[in-house]
Amino acid sequence: MTGWQMLFYKEVMRFWRVVGQTVGGPILTAMLYLLIFGHALESHVKVYEQVSYTAFLVPGLAMMSLLQNAFANSSSSLIASKVMGNLVFLLLTPLSYLHWFVAYVGASVFRGLVVGLGVFAVSAFFAPISFVAPVWIAVFALMGATLMGALGLIAGLHSEKFEQLAAFQNFIVMPMTFLSGVFYSIHSLPPFWQTVSHFNPFFYMIDGFRYGFFGISDVSPWLSLGVVGSTMLVVSALALTLLRTGYHIRY
């Protein structure tokens, strides 16, 4: 294996050695959301006429788990390396900033997809799952995981302590996730919050992803593709710039 492949392998094995925590834990959390919200609201909420509320929840919860874990993988790896002081050993290698990006983001995408597939596998026992447009599912899953892996890279580079990283999760990732339409259609929101949601890239990731299952969405999947794709490119470019300049790594 070449240098970047070894780094990718290291990052994958880092979370795979504790797969019960890094994969099993998020799947269990998603199932608790599904059981609690599905049981409590199944007979009270009808988002789409031909889709049960429990089935409506499944793609949103899978995408939410995928995004959060893709972010957590790259961000937690970088901050842990900083705190423990072993990041210096990576700096001694001939790996370029592109190699770092591909390895860290690639491992984040892999973890996100594993968690997302795990949520689907378990959800199949609770709700029927259809696949109307599988290509859209794959596209938004890959783009969403890449975007969040790159965002996690930025958070990990910027943070010097675990508390700073927690601020990214608590004040950026979590609010944007819950305002993205995981548990509801944004058309049920007041006009102000509908407007806010339309500026949230998480909404477009989840809405486009859900379109692949039901063929129904709050906005056009092509609009979602454009928003998610452009956001992914901007975030990736920023992450690459920070890596190239050695932001909070070399100084």
Secondary structure, DSSP 8 states (H G I E B T S, - for coil): --HHHHHHHHHHHHHHTTHIIIIIHHHHHHHHHHHHHHHHHTTT--SBTTB-HHHHHHHHHHHHHHHHHHHHHHHHHHHHHHHHTTHHHHHTS---HHHHHHHHHHHHHHHHHHHHHHHHHHHTTTS----S-HHHHHHHHHHHHHHHHHHHHHHHHH-SSHHHHHHHIIIIIHHHHHTTTSSS-GGGS-HHHHHHHTT-HHHHHHHHHHHHHHS--SS-HHHHHHHHHHHHHHHHHHHHHHHHHTTTTT-
